[in-house]
């Protein structure tokens, strides 16, 4: 499937994802559509990347870029490794997050977010 020319009708649902990833305090459901990987990430209150994933992923913070990131519910903070800048995302927010960041749930509500990867990051 080429993003410039869609030639077939495809419908998928996160209730039946192509892949489920379960980590402490977070669940990622992935759907593949052509050159895209769309992930629904569900993070529980108290979850923080740097406290739960380094021993699993092998890095102290997230080294992936997130070219399209949006929050459906809850509040999520992201802190850059290089300059310490913090951005907080809430329902309806959409953005881009460069590699080299920590992230955590803000408050007592679980976070549901959508991450869209294109090309090699999503393959």
PyMOL commands that set and color helices and strands:
alter all, ss='L'
color gray80, all
select helices_A, chain A and resi 14-16+49-52+54-57+119-122
alter helices_A, ss='H'
color red, helices_A
select strands_A, chain A and resi 19-23+26-33+36-43+66-73+75-80+86-89+94-97+101-106+111-118
alter strands_A, ss='S'
color yellow, strands_A
deselect
rebuild
show_as cartoon
